[in-house]
């Protein structure tokens, strides 16, 4: 159960409307929908974009990054369905909103963000909801977080030209990973599964657009460069 700040009545109706918007995109998993009612998205966004907090749309959060579209995040959760016995690795903490949703489903969440300021903001938001099962790291997400590997679930919130082998190596037997793969302009959302030494890749959604995953095993240089 999320604990933390007293509910702000200004946002209750907007949050319920967001849940209906998510359902209209085909997500009808009640457990997942309940998460979006329990986690206030406005707590994870900069003050300047608060009027847009409950739009079903990506929202700019600074540093060339965005908070992803909630219906897409809900789709992630229905595909991955982490359980209370599983460890999750998230690449791209961003606002921390998806991190919070994952924390309510999984045993532990380990999240890597390359922008220090975003990681610090996310930590404050997560702490405000008393979510204690999340560890954050500032660094190159394409390297993963080998200290706590293997992971049952991985979520990569930025696009890569291919699936980084460094992340596959940290995927547990029976584990699954969602990652956008393609060019900088257009990607497919790919589900990677590992069974023993066998690794499979399946496109689960086409024609997506994500910010680029920058790092040693994905895109090099600055976004847009």
SEKE-409441 format. One line per field, with one value per residue (C-alpha): residue number from 1; residue in three letters; x, y, z. Coordinates in steps of 0.001 Angstrom, whole numbers. Each point is the difference from the previous one (the first is absolute). Layout:
seq: [NUM ...]
type: [ALA ...]
px: [X ...]
py: [Y ...]
pz: [Z ...]
% end
This chain:
seq: [1 2 3 4 5 6 7 8 9 10 11 12 13 14 15 16 17 18 19 20 21 22 23 24 25 26 27 28 29 30 31 32 33 34 35 36 37 38 39 40 41 42 43 44 45 46 47 48 49 50 51 52 53 54 55 56 57 58 59 60 61 62 63 64 65 66 67 68 69 70 71 72 73 74 75 76 77 78 79 80 81 82 83 84 85 86 87 88 89 90 91 92 93 94 95 96 97 98 99 100 101 102 103 104 105 106 107 108 109 110 111 112 113 114 115 116 117 118 119 120 121 122 123 124 125 126 127 128 129 130 131 132 133 134 135 136 137 138 139 140 141 142 143 144 145 146 147 148 149 150 151 152 153 154 155 156 157 158 159 160 161 162 163 164 165 166 167 168 169 170 171 172 173 174 175 176 177 178 179 180 181 182 183 184 185 186 187 188 189 190 191 192 193 194 195 196 197 198 199 200 201 202 203 204 205 206 207 208 209 210 211 212 213 214 215 216 217 218 219 220 221 222 223 224 225]
type: [UNK UNK UNK UNK UNK UNK UNK UNK UNK UNK UNK UNK UNK UNK UNK UNK UNK UNK UNK UNK UNK UNK UNK UNK UNK UNK UNK UNK UNK UNK UNK UNK UNK UNK UNK UNK UNK UNK UNK UNK UNK UNK UNK UNK UNK UNK UNK UNK UNK UNK UNK UNK UNK UNK UNK UNK UNK UNK UNK UNK UNK UNK UNK UNK UNK UNK UNK UNK UNK UNK UNK UNK UNK UNK UNK UNK UNK UNK UNK UNK UNK UNK UNK UNK UNK UNK UNK UNK UNK UNK UNK UNK UNK UNK UNK UNK UNK UNK UNK UNK UNK UNK UNK UNK UNK UNK UNK UNK UNK UNK UNK UNK UNK UNK UNK UNK UNK UNK UNK UNK UNK UNK UNK UNK UNK UNK UNK UNK UNK UNK UNK UNK UNK UNK UNK UNK UNK UNK UNK UNK UNK UNK UNK UNK UNK UNK UNK UNK UNK UNK UNK UNK UNK UNK UNK UNK UNK UNK UNK UNK UNK UNK UNK UNK UNK UNK UNK UNK UNK UNK UNK UNK UNK UNK UNK UNK UNK UNK UNK UNK UNK UNK UNK UNK UNK UNK UNK UNK UNK UNK UNK UNK UNK UNK UNK UNK UNK UNK UNK UNK UNK UNK UNK UNK UNK UNK UNK UNK UNK UNK UNK UNK UNK UNK UNK UNK UNK UNK UNK UNK UNK UNK UNK UNK UNK]
px: [0 1341 279 1082 -1559 -3701 -1997 -277 -3702 847 1376 -2351 -2413 2830 1607 -3246 -329 3548 -959 -2907 2379 2329 -2927 -926 3435 -889 1518 -2638 2152 -1595 3172 1919 -2773 -148 3677 -710 -2642 2394 3012 -504 1787 133 2471 2546 -149 1550 -2287 -153 -1788 -2377 -3109 844 773 -2954 42 597 3037 3780 943 3345 1945 3159 3457 -1485 -1984 -3702 -2315 -1495 -3651 -1897 -1966 3308 1359 -3178 581 3545 -1351 -2616 2687 2655 -2201 2793 -926 761 2762 1845 2794 -341 2690 -1236 2227 -958 -1517 -1191 -2729 -215 -3700 402 2526 -2729 -2488 2557 817 -3614 140 3517 2184 2815 582 3471 -84 2843 -97 2829 -1272 858 -2606 -2818 1123 25 -3483 -1306 1458 -1884 -3278 404 879 -3108 -2062 2101 1043 2978 650 1697 3732 1171 3319 1410 1960 77 -3168 1335 2418 -2882 590 1994 340 -3665 -373 -1640 -3318 -3357 -1383 1671 -1626 1988 -1690 2208 752 3042 1297 96 -545 3112 1699 1031 -3657 -821 2883 -1687 -3410 -998 -1058 -3691 502 -1498 1012 -1856 2133 -658 2326 543 1223 14 -3238 -2092 176 -1768 -703 1729 -586 3182 -330 2705 -399 3261 2534 -2700 -1030 -2970 -1151 -3577 -1460 -3071 -724 1168 544 964 2099 2214 2896 3341 1790 3422 2928 2859 -2238 -2689 78 3135 87 -2739 -3638 -625 3719]
py: [0 3412 2334 3598 3396 550 -348 3261 231 2128 -3016 -2864 488 446 -3240 -1927 1507 -1164 -3548 128 1240 -2927 -2431 1497 -1110 -3628 -404 -1650 -1742 1145 -467 2267 2602 160 953 3123 962 -543 1933 3773 873 3709 -744 -1145 2938 3495 2756 1666 -2962 -884 1098 -2832 -2602 -2243 241 -3346 1443 228 3026 1854 -193 1858 -1018 -1121 -2761 -776 -1831 -2714 -247 -1733 -2347 -1243 -533 -1914 -2163 -728 -1166 -2297 -1645 -339 -600 22 -1856 588 -2620 1639 2550 2708 2005 3264 1848 3669 1080 3269 1508 -3120 -539 -3393 -859 529 -2145 -2800 276 -800 -3207 -1380 -1008 2441 2573 1118 3046 1653 3591 1844 3514 619 2719 -2256 -2816 2336 1309 -3538 -972 2834 -972 -3684 871 2202 -3155 -2071 -2439 -1705 -2854 2138 533 2728 342 2847 -1468 -1602 -2078 -2065 -1623 -1082 -590 -3208 133 -989 -2225 -2170 1818 -1629 3041 2840 3148 2254 3383 1300 -1279 -1981 -974 -3620 -1936 563 -3317 1429 99 -3421 -1416 1321 -1504 -2942 -3378 499 3771 2485 3434 2715 2324 2318 -940 1807 3302 3291 972 -3172 -3194 -3273 -1021 -3356 -2674 -1919 -3309 -2223 -3729 -1588 1020 686 3611 977 3398 802 3288 736 3521 1845 3642 1407 3079 234 2206 -1680 -2245 1597 -2059 -2319 -2753 2057 3459 2081 3771 2464 -441 1239 -118]
pz: [0 -983 2947 -79 -658 625 -3222 -1951 -973 -3037 -1824 962 -2892 -2500 1151 -457 -3489 -782 987 -2449 -2696 731 -265 -3356 -1248 741 3468 2189 2613 3249 2041 -2368 -193 3796 96 -2033 2542 2918 -1316 -495 -3247 859 2809 -2601 -2406 17 1241 -3399 -1609 2856 -1974 -2425 2661 -818 -3761 -1665 -1720 389 2121 -146 3265 -1002 -1228 -3310 1737 266 2354 -2201 -1009 2853 -2287 -1424 3511 871 -3073 1237 3336 -1530 -2137 2703 3095 2615 3171 3676 -251 -2898 -464 -2631 -1786 -1517 -2445 -72 3309 -1507 2166 2172 -706 -1689 2722 2590 -1908 -291 3707 866 -2049 550 2930 -849 -2726 -1071 -2267 -1918 -1285 -1755 948 3648 512 -1238 2285 2995 -830 -383 3376 1707 -1679 884 3589 256 -599 2432 -2722 1651 -2427 -2687 -496 -2385 -1804 -2101 -2887 -3434 -258 -2892 2450 2255 3716 226 3798 397 -3077 -1144 -461 -675 -1799 -1914 -1339 -2311 -451 -2823 -3493 -1052 -3470 1264 3206 2164 762 3368 1049 -1428 2059 3171 -822 2198 -1332 -777 -25 -2429 -1228 -1915 -2103 -2979 -2867 -3297 -1409 1885 -1789 294 2020 695 3577 416 2646 802 1840 1412 588 1068 -2633 -2615 -611 -2162 -1277 -1006 -1256 2140 -1248 -3090 -937 3390 690 3083 1018 -834 2469 360 1180 -788 -1436 -1775 -1575 489 528 817 -914 -3499 -785]
% end
